[in-house]
Structures are given as structure tokens and as C-alpha cells.
Amino acid sequence: MPCLGRNNYDLRFESAVAIEGERETLADYRGLKLIGRERSLNGSAYYAADFTDEFEVSCEIFSFEHGMWIKMPYEVKSITFCEFARKFFLKYFDHDHANTNWPSSEADYCPLLKGEYWLVKWTPNTDSWVTFMKRGLVKLIYQILKKGKVVGGLQLVANVYERGT
């Protein structure tokens, strides 16, 4: 669902770091890298199991202020993998502007089948994102859990800036 206002910001990735599992890594994002001047996300992720609602997702967002990372009020706390796909991933990933084999519909995410998923030179399209976003560096920590233990994830740092600058 698009937001009611228009935003006036863009986002540029600064870093992408895979998070390994506590005991095992079932969601492996080590194949994703940033490339080119545009700092596009490129590469692949491997899921070592079918991802069903037995997996949960947790996300925290931080902003960089006065030399330290400050937790923002936006977060996702332990929702099922399918619910995360429906409410967040499919909305913010924007398959219309992506060269990828990641599923583009909710039905194809429940379950997300075991295997390798790739994307080529993906840069976020923020047009349908929230109207207000704090400018400057932001960090997203995305983790997938099974039975309360982290089984993989991704930490993204991005610079949010005024469109056209």
C-alpha cells in the first residue's frame, strides 16, 4: 500500500554485512555485495531449508548521531517469516525495478523454498516508502530466527539524502 504523501529522499547503500547463525546458518547472505559507484546490491543468498512460519524475523533500525548508533522507534519484533514477507519485504523490495529470482508474490513466499536467490544491481526505489525518513546514516539489522536462535541475517548501512542532491 503506497503512502499518502510523497517522499523527497533517496537511499544509497554504504555497507552490507552477512550475519551468521548462532549454531547454524540456514539463511546465508555472504554472497551479497555492493558494487559500482551506485553501490547497488548484487549477488546471491542461499536458504538451506524451506522457510515457513517456524522461522521468525526481527529487524532493528538505528541512526548515526553524534558519533554513535541510536536505536530508532522503528522495529519488527519476532514476526513469522511469511508475515514479514507480506508486510515488509514485498512492499519495500519493489520487484518491478529489480532483476531477481526472489519471489514477487506472497503465495511464493509461504514457504520460501530451499535454494539460491539472486539479484543484479539492485538499488532501492523509495517512491512508495514512508513519507518521512531521518536523513543521514541509518543501519538495519535483519535477523532470521528458528526456536529463538539466529540462523542468519544481514546488516545494511545506508545514507538517506534529499532527492536531487
Secondary structure as UniProt FT lines:
FT   STRAND          9..19
FT   STRAND          27..28
FT   TURN            30..31
FT   STRAND          32..35
FT   TURN            36..39
FT   STRAND          40..47
FT   TURN            53..54
FT   STRAND          55..65
FT   TURN            66..67
FT   STRAND          68..80
FT   HELIX           81..84
FT   HELIX           85..89
FT   HELIX           90..93
FT   HELIX           95..97
FT   STRAND          99..100
FT   HELIX           106..109
FT   TURN            110..111
FT   STRAND          115..122
FT   HELIX           126..128
FT   STRAND          136..146
FT   TURN            147..148
FT   STRAND          149..162
FT   TURN            163..164
//
